[in-house]
Amino acid sequence: MSNVKVLITQISGERLWGIDTSLPSQLQISVNVNLLGFERKSPEIIEAPFVFTVSFSPSVAQINIKGRAQTSGEKNELDRIMEEHKSKKPPPNMIIQAVSSIAIAESIVIAKTIGVPPPLPPFPGTQTREKKTDTKYTT
């Protein structure tokens, strides 16, 4: 069984829309998670730097979170993850989910601080036309 620890190294949030100007009624929020590769730290640990970005359209704000996802586990399981990465296969869901959940929580706090809507995932059947979330995972 693998364990993923998410370490954040940089957080930034910028409101690009005037403070005294109301936000547009139609706002699209895009969330993107990029794992920038995998590095073997020891036989039982691999590490993947990541960049998590929240973009708004129209461009009212941008939130960026950088860090490292550290996965520990059995050597043969980590060997498989490294081989899949070399074969250009998508990263394991457990790593993407760990990074996403931590980064979403941090980005919600940043969004509140800079006064923009939070990047909440859509709930089935309750998505409104005012806010749309587009989640894309790339490696």
C-alpha angles and dihedrals in degrees: 000000000000127000123207122206117189117210118190116211103171136021127183134169128178130184108214095182121081116268093229093044116090117238118254117267092231109059128163120199120201123193120196129183119193122186106201098204140296128271127191110232096174136338089277101037135061125178131206123191112218142191120206116193132185114195128184127209117235087038101256097140146348130213123194128185123182129186149117131276109213115199120193127184146103116340095238092052092049090046088056092051090050092048092049090051091051088050089055093245119152116271118262115279092234090065094044091048093048093050093043096050094049094042094046090053091051093045091053089058091047092048091052091048094052093040104247131122114278121248096248118167115247117262115227111263095002102076111132128209092238096066127034124180119205114191118196127175119200135168 
